Structures are given as structure tokens and as C-alpha cells.
């Protein structure tokens, strides 16, 4: 069976994605990406005008890839247990992956600081807004009061879990996140007594 042909652009982006996520954005130079992808420097610059362009392409790819995975992981659990805390269980699955290095979007902001590329910072903000919107929709399906507020509170838990596990690699982070998310749901349920049915 013939193997599918992988374009030079795909090889470059696949290599950059692995190296950026594993080693960091600043530590990964163009020469290393060229060497590991097996493409000529001219070919790389034909597809990506600069390292910043390559980082932007990686962040776009990472957003699509991660959000698709996360939504499926949450929905699978939500179908069995209609609780906000399934978010923590999905994150726990991610944390258990051998190549877990935290959130690429948090990482790019942390590395960039105030002098970072504004386009990359906007990509990071947009990614987090998309995640928060999904959690708000989940809260709405649970019939919770003020889904946007619930989502904002939940995002603090999500971001805290991501960073804390990256630092500590402690499985207890998942249980703590599950507990806090359950408390957020309980509080929003008490404010809205009609949410008990968890319609949706």
C-alpha cells in the first residue's frame, strides 16, 4: 500500500509543532526545524516568511486540534454524567499523556511577555475565549444561572489545573479541580432552583 505523500509544508509544520510544544518557542530555532524536517531553508521560507509566521500557523493548528479533542472528550463524559466536573476528567486524560507540556497558548504568552508578537497574543486570547464559550454552553445545558459567569469561574479552575499539573505532575490536581467545579455548579444551581432538571 502506498504511503500518503506528505508535503514540505506539512513536514515543516509537524516538526515545528513538536519542537515548539516540547522545547518552547524561543529555544526552538529555524535551523533545528529545518534539520529535523529534512527540508531546505529556501523551502521553509517559501511556505513561512518568518519564524513568527510559523508560530502563528502552529497556534492555528493547535487550536483546531486541541479544541476538537477537548470537546469530544467532554461530550463523551457529559453523556454519562451531566455535571460540570466532567471538564476536570477530560483535562486529567490530557495530563496523563506522556508529552504533556501544559497549554501552548499559556506558554506562548509566558514566553513573550509584554514584548511578544501581538498577533500571537491575540491568537492565545481567542483560543481561551472559544474554550470559555464552550463551557458557557455546557452551563446553559445544565440549566445553571448566569452561564457566562459560571464559565468565567470555571476558566480560573481550568487554567489553574493546567499550570499546576505542569509544575507539580500531581494527579490530585484533577480531584481538586473536580471538587471546585462541583462547587461552582452547586452555587449556580442554588441561585436558580429551576435548574435541577438539567435540561438540554
C-alpha positions, 0 to 999 in steps of 0.5 A: 500500500502506498504511503500518503505523500506528505508535503514540505509544508506539512513536514515543516509544520509537524516538526515545528509543532513538536519542537515548539510544544516540547522545547518552547518557542524561543529555544526552538530555532529555524535551523533545528526545524529545518534539520529535523524536517529534512527540508531546505531553508529556501523551502521553509521560507517559501511556505513561512516568511518568518519564524513568527509566521510559523508560530502563528500557523502552529497556534492555528493548528493547535487550536483546531486540534486541541479544541476538537479533542477537548470537546469530544472528550467532554461530550463523551463524559457529559453523556454519562454524567451531566455535571460540570466536573466532567471538564476536570476528567477530560483535562486529567486524560490530557495530563496523563499523556506522556508529552504533556507540556501544559497549554501552548497558548499559556506558554506562548504568552509566558514566553513573550511577555509584554514584548511578544508578537501581538498577533500571537497574543491575540491568537492565545486570547481567542483560543481561551475565549472559544474554550470559555464559550464552550463551557458557557454552553455546557452551563446553559445545558445544565440549566445553571444561572448566569452561564457566562459567569459560571464559565468565567469561574470555571476558566480560573479552575481550568487554567489553574489545573493546567499550570499546576499539573505542569509544575507539580505532575500531581494527579490530585490536581484533577480531584481538586479541580473536580471538587471546585467545579462541583462547587461552582455548579452547586452555587449556580444551581442554588441561585436558580432552583429551576435548574435541577432538571438539567435540561438540554 
